[in-house]
């Protein structure tokens, strides 16, 4: 069989690998669907993560599949069981610098525990929709950190898979005034289809003026501010934090979920007068199970996040598409039969 490995900066290859054998506390999962994450693309640009000289970084962590082999000491897990993998609860942190990555036909899950690193999939949920659990959990955690209520006016920066997931959860929570921003017309159309009240392309509109029109305005120490209650940054553009601080109203909130690889400037003087709150959100400490429980109800909306599908033998082509603005979630699908 094969596994997708990073060998260096912008050097990713589909390498042959032996079929894994589980230890007493491990299981092997036949991967049937795995999504491409923005962090996967970042790892490739960086040349891997925790990669030793001459070594590789296996990638892929948004996986759903079927248990095929079970270690003797593993409880409540059996061959044929349909599962989503929670990579944050695996000791090797699958796909983020450890020895395993989920872009492979069969994946070793070390120290496997049902309800922890392995989460059961409802029988009527497809594997590709189940594989959205991980990115949707990231999105839900960001929304949870924002502490939004149905009456709030919310702005989401970035309509990639995480930002679109945030629009989905905000609308599902009853928030009727969601504004989504992105440079891609295709992604903005997806945000509107998910229920965003309005969309903004920052390259074509004045964001501050448009938000004043949509959310109203206020004054803070003689400075004009927009009426937005909460901002969520799923884009990571270096100007977003400073722009928000300069237009934020009194005691508004901002959550940063995007990964910033370089420091950014922040006008603390403007932030001081607003008493606004800036916090961060990473991963999904408790949200995975909540997402799986909601997916049968939201399967159509969740499935609409998938813009492209590729078979595993076309995974390198899939990554090329995932790096374009035209894509949302790119899903890699695997053959049902076991590797020879």
MARZA-729861 format. One line per 3 residues: their letters; for each residue y, x, z of C-alpha. Coordinates in nm, 2 decimals. Layout:
// MARZA-729861
A> Y:X:Z ~ ... .
This chain:
// MARZA-729861
XXX> 0.00:0.00:0.00 ~ 0.37:0.10:0.00 ~ 0.67:0.12:0.23 .
XXX> 1.04:0.15:0.14 ~ 1.18:0.48:0.28 ~ 1.52:0.64:0.28 .
XXX> 1.49:1.01:0.19 ~ 1.86:1.09:0.19 ~ 2.20:0.95:0.11 .
XXX> 2.16:0.69:-0.17 ~ 1.80:0.81:-0.21 ~ 1.56:0.52:-0.13 .
XXX> 1.20:0.52:-0.26 ~ 0.89:0.30:-0.25 ~ 0.63:0.54:-0.11 .
XXX> 0.25:0.51:-0.08 ~ 0.13:0.47:0.28 ~ -0.20:0.40:0.45 .
XXX> -0.30:0.06:0.57 ~ -0.21:0.04:0.95 ~ -0.47:0.00:1.22 .
XXX> -0.35:-0.16:1.54 ~ -0.40:0.00:1.89 ~ -0.51:-0.21:2.18 .
XXX> -0.17:-0.36:2.24 ~ -0.06:-0.39:1.87 ~ -0.09:-0.63:1.58 .
XXX> -0.06:-0.59:1.21 ~ 0.14:-0.86:1.02 ~ 0.10:-0.92:0.65 .
XXX> 0.46:-0.94:0.54 ~ 0.53:-1.24:0.31 ~ 0.91:-1.25:0.30 .
XXX> 1.17:-1.00:0.41 ~ 1.55:-1.03:0.36 ~ 1.79:-0.74:0.27 .
XXX> 2.05:-0.69:0.54 ~ 2.39:-0.52:0.51 ~ 2.27:-0.27:0.77 .
XXX> 1.99:-0.17:0.52 ~ 2.26:-0.09:0.26 ~ 2.46:0.10:0.52 .
XXX> 2.16:0.31:0.62 ~ 2.10:0.40:0.26 ~ 2.46:0.51:0.21 .
XXX> 2.44:0.72:0.53 ~ 2.11:0.88:0.43 ~ 1.90:0.71:0.70 .
XXX> 1.93:0.66:1.07 ~ 1.77:0.89:1.33 ~ 1.61:1.07:1.03 .
XXX> 1.48:1.42:1.10 ~ 1.53:1.70:0.85 ~ 1.29:1.65:0.57 .
XXX> 1.18:1.31:0.71 ~ 1.24:0.95:0.61 ~ 1.38:0.63:0.75 .
XXX> 1.16:0.32:0.68 ~ 1.38:0.01:0.65 ~ 1.35:-0.37:0.66 .
XXX> 1.37:-0.59:0.97 ~ 1.42:-0.95:0.86 ~ 1.05:-1.02:0.82 .
XXX> 0.81:-1.32:0.84 ~ 0.44:-1.32:0.77 ~ 0.09:-1.37:0.89 .
XXX> -0.10:-1.19:1.16 ~ -0.41:-1.01:1.00 ~ -0.53:-0.78:1.28 .
XXX> -0.50:-0.80:1.65 ~ -0.55:-0.53:1.92 ~ -0.81:-0.60:2.19 .
XXX> -0.55:-0.63:2.47 ~ -0.31:-0.86:2.29 ~ -0.29:-1.21:2.44 .
XXX> -0.24:-1.54:2.26 ~ -0.22:-1.39:1.91 ~ -0.48:-1.45:1.65 .
XXX> -0.54:-1.37:1.28 ~ -0.38:-1.62:1.05 ~ -0.10:-1.70:1.29 .
XXX> 0.24:-1.74:1.11 ~ 0.51:-1.54:1.28 ~ 0.87:-1.41:1.26 .
XXX> 0.92:-1.06:1.39 ~ 1.20:-0.99:1.64 ~ 1.28:-0.63:1.57 .
XXX> 1.51:-0.59:1.87 ~ 1.21:-0.66:2.10 ~ 0.98:-0.40:1.94 .
XXX> 0.96:-0.05:2.10 ~ 1.03:0.12:1.77 ~ 1.31:-0.11:1.68 .
XXX> 1.15:-0.19:1.34 ~ 1.36:-0.10:1.04 ~ 1.64:0.08:1.23 .
XXX> 1.53:0.44:1.28 ~ 1.17:0.41:1.41 ~ 0.84:0.48:1.23 .
XXX> 0.80:0.13:1.09 ~ 1.00:-0.07:0.83 ~ 0.93:-0.42:0.72 .
XXX> 0.96:-0.36:0.34 ~ 0.58:-0.30:0.33 ~ 0.27:-0.52:0.26 .
XXX> 0.14:-0.48:0.61 ~ 0.35:-0.40:0.91 ~ 0.24:-0.25:1.25 .
XXX> 0.40:-0.42:1.54 ~ 0.36:-0.21:1.85 ~ 0.32:-0.36:2.20 .
XXX> 0.32:-0.71:2.04 ~ 0.39:-1.01:2.26 ~ 0.40:-1.37:2.16 .
XXX> 0.73:-1.53:2.23 ~ 0.90:-1.19:2.25 ~ 0.85:-0.95:1.96 .
XXX> 0.64:-1.22:1.77 ~ 0.77:-1.58:1.74 ~ 0.56:-1.86:1.60 .
XXX> 0.68:-2.03:1.28 ~ 0.65:-2.41:1.25 ~ 0.37:-2.50:1.00 .
XXX> 0.61:-2.68:0.77 ~ 0.86:-2.40:0.73 ~ 0.83:-2.17:0.43 .
XXX> 0.81:-1.79:0.49 ~ 1.14:-1.73:0.30 ~ 1.33:-1.97:0.52 .
XXX> 1.16:-1.83:0.83 ~ 1.27:-1.48:0.73 ~ 1.63:-1.61:0.77 .
XXX> 1.58:-1.63:1.14 ~ 1.70:-1.28:1.22 ~ 2.03:-1.29:1.03 .
XXX> 2.10:-1.65:1.14 ~ 2.04:-1.53:1.50 ~ 2.31:-1.26:1.45 .
XXX> 2.54:-1.53:1.32 ~ 2.47:-1.76:1.61 ~ 2.53:-1.49:1.86 .
XXX> 2.87:-1.43:1.71 ~ 2.96:-1.80:1.73 ~ 2.83:-1.81:2.09 .
XXX> 3.05:-1.52:2.18 ~ 3.35:-1.70:2.04 ~ 3.30:-1.98:2.28 .
XXX> 3.41:-2.24:2.03 ~ 3.43:-2.61:2.09 ~ 3.43:-2.89:1.83 .
XXX> 3.81:-2.93:1.85 ~ 3.88:-2.56:1.78 ~ 4.04:-2.42:1.46 .
XXX> 3.82:-2.13:1.35 ~ 3.86:-1.86:1.09 ~ 3.56:-1.65:0.96 .
XXX> 3.64:-1.33:0.78 ~ 3.36:-1.24:0.53 ~ 3.12:-1.47:0.35 .
XXX> 2.82:-1.25:0.32 ~ 2.50:-1.37:0.48 ~ 2.62:-1.33:0.84 .
XXX> 2.96:-1.50:0.77 ~ 2.79:-1.78:0.58 ~ 2.55:-1.82:0.87 .
XXX> 2.85:-1.85:1.10 ~ 3.00:-2.13:0.89 ~ 2.66:-2.31:0.90 .
XXX> 2.65:-2.29:1.29 ~ 3.01:-2.38:1.34 ~ 2.98:-2.69:1.13 .
XXX> 2.65:-2.77:1.29 ~ 2.82:-2.75:1.63 ~ 3.07:-3.01:1.52 .
XXX> 3.36:-2.78:1.44 ~ 3.55:-2.96:1.16 ~ 3.83:-2.71:1.10 .
XXX> 3.66:-2.39:0.97 ~ 3.84:-2.16:0.72 ~ 3.64:-1.89:0.55 .
XXX> 3.78:-1.58:0.38 ~ 3.62:-1.35:0.12 ~ 3.71:-1.16:-0.20 .
XXX> 3.42:-1.32:-0.39 ~ 3.46:-1.65:-0.56 ~ 3.09:-1.71:-0.55 .
XXX> 3.07:-1.66:-0.18 ~ 3.36:-1.89:-0.11 ~ 3.19:-2.17:-0.31 .
XXX> 2.89:-2.12:-0.08 ~ 3.11:-2.15:0.23 ~ 3.26:-2.47:0.11 .
XXX> 2.91:-2.61:0.03 ~ 2.82:-2.53:0.39 ~ 3.11:-2.74:0.52 .
XXX> 3.41:-2.51:0.55 ~ 3.73:-2.71:0.54 ~ 3.91:-2.45:0.33 .
XXX> 3.86:-2.11:0.18 ~ 4.10:-1.82:0.12 ~ 4.07:-1.52:-0.12 .
XXX> 4.30:-1.26:0.05 ~ 4.36:-1.09:-0.29 ~ 4.51:-1.41:-0.43 .
XXX> 4.68:-1.58:-0.13 ~ 4.90:-1.49:0.17 ~ 4.65:-1.53:0.45 .
XXX> 4.91:-1.58:0.72 ~ 5.11:-1.84:0.52 ~ 4.80:-2.03:0.43 .
XXX> 4.67:-2.04:0.79 ~ 5.01:-2.17:0.90 ~ 4.97:-2.44:0.64 .
XXX> 4.62:-2.53:0.76 ~ 4.63:-2.47:1.13 ~ 5.00:-2.51:1.21 .
XXX> 5.21:-2.26:1.39 ~ 5.34:-2.16:1.73 ~ 5.58:-1.90:1.88 .
XXX> 5.49:-1.61:2.11 ~ 5.79:-1.43:2.26 ~ 6.00:-1.53:1.96 .
XXX> 5.74:-1.42:1.71 ~ 5.58:-1.67:1.47 ~ 5.20:-1.72:1.51 .
XXX> 4.94:-1.93:1.34 ~ 4.76:-2.21:1.52 ~ 4.41:-2.07:1.49 .
XXX> 4.21:-2.08:1.81 ~ 3.93:-1.83:1.72 ~ 3.88:-1.56:1.46 .
XXX> 3.54:-1.41:1.38 ~ 3.52:-1.08:1.18 ~ 3.21:-1.06:0.98 .
XXX> 3.37:-0.85:0.71 ~ 3.48:-0.52:0.86 ~ 3.79:-0.45:0.65 .
XXX> 4.01:-0.20:0.84 ~ 4.32:-0.43:0.83 ~ 4.16:-0.74:0.98 .
XXX> 4.20:-0.66:1.35 ~ 4.57:-0.55:1.32 ~ 4.65:-0.85:1.10 .
XXX> 4.49:-1.09:1.34 ~ 4.67:-0.94:1.64 ~ 5.01:-0.98:1.47 .
XXX> 4.95:-1.35:1.38 ~ 4.75:-1.46:1.68 ~ 4.88:-1.73:1.91 .
XXX> 4.88:-1.73:2.29 ~ 4.53:-1.69:2.44 ~ 4.35:-1.71:2.10 .
XXX> 4.01:-1.53:2.07 ~ 3.86:-1.28:1.83 ~ 3.50:-1.17:1.80 .
XXX> 3.40:-0.86:1.59 ~ 3.05:-0.87:1.45 ~ 3.11:-0.63:1.16 .
XXX> 3.01:-0.27:1.19 ~ 3.31:-0.04:1.19 ~ 3.22:0.32:1.10 .
XXX> 3.58:0.46:1.15 ~ 3.85:0.39:1.41 ~ 4.11:0.14:1.34 .
XXX> 4.47:0.11:1.46 ~ 4.56:-0.18:1.70 ~ 4.90:-0.30:1.80 .
XXX> 4.85:-0.34:2.17 ~ 5.21:-0.44:2.22 ~ 5.16:-0.75:2.01 .
XXX> 4.83:-0.82:2.18 ~ 4.98:-0.79:2.52 ~ 5.23:-1.07:2.47 .
XXX> 4.96:-1.31:2.34 ~ 4.70:-1.24:2.61 ~ 4.45:-1.28:2.33 .
XXX> 4.09:-1.18:2.39 ~ 3.90:-0.94:2.16 ~ 3.53:-0.90:2.21 .
XXX> 3.23:-0.79:2.01 ~ 2.89:-0.94:1.93 ~ 2.58:-0.74:1.83 .
XXX> 2.22:-0.86:1.76 ~ 2.08:-1.17:1.92 ~ 1.99:-1.13:2.29 .
XXX> 1.86:-1.49:2.33 ~ 1.92:-1.66:2.00 ~ 1.60:-1.61:1.79 .
XXX> 1.40:-1.89:1.95 ~ 1.69:-2.13:1.92 ~ 1.72:-2.05:1.55 .
XXX> 1.35:-2.11:1.48 ~ 1.37:-2.44:1.67 ~ 1.67:-2.55:1.46 .
XXX> 1.54:-2.44:1.12 ~ 1.32:-2.74:1.04 ~ 1.63:-2.95:1.07 .
XXX> 1.85:-2.71:0.88 ~ 1.61:-2.58:0.63 ~ 1.80:-2.70:0.32 .
XXX> 2.13:-2.55:0.44 ~ 1.97:-2.23:0.55 ~ 1.78:-2.20:0.23 .
XXX> 2.10:-2.23:0.04 ~ 2.20:-1.88:0.17 ~ 1.93:-1.73:-0.05 .
XXX> 2.10:-1.63:-0.38 ~ 1.83:-1.41:-0.53 ~ 1.45:-1.37:-0.50 .
XXX> 1.25:-1.06:-0.60 ~ 0.89:-0.96:-0.58 ~ 0.81:-0.66:-0.37 .
XXX> 0.74:-0.44:-0.68 ~ 1.11:-0.50:-0.78 ~ 1.25:-0.42:-0.44 .
XXX> 1.48:-0.14:-0.57 ~ 1.63:-0.38:-0.82 ~ 1.67:-0.63:-0.53 .
XXX> 1.88:-0.37:-0.34 ~ 2.10:-0.31:-0.64 ~ 2.18:-0.68:-0.65 .
XXX> 2.23:-0.70:-0.27 ~ 2.51:-0.45:-0.30 ~ 2.72:-0.68:-0.53 .
XXX> 2.97:-0.95:-0.44 ~ 2.77:-1.20:-0.64 ~ 2.49:-1.20:-0.39 .
XXX> 2.44:-1.38:-0.06 ~ 2.10:-1.33:0.10 ~ 1.86:-1.14:-0.13 .
XXX> 1.50:-1.22:-0.04 ~ 1.20:-1.00:-0.12 ~ 0.87:-1.19:-0.15 .
XXX> 0.52:-1.05:-0.12 ~ 0.18:-1.14:-0.27 ~ -0.03:-1.36:-0.04 .
XXX> -0.35:-1.15:-0.08 ~ -0.41:-0.84:0.13 ~ -0.35:-0.49:-0.03 .
X> -0.66:-0.32:-0.17 .
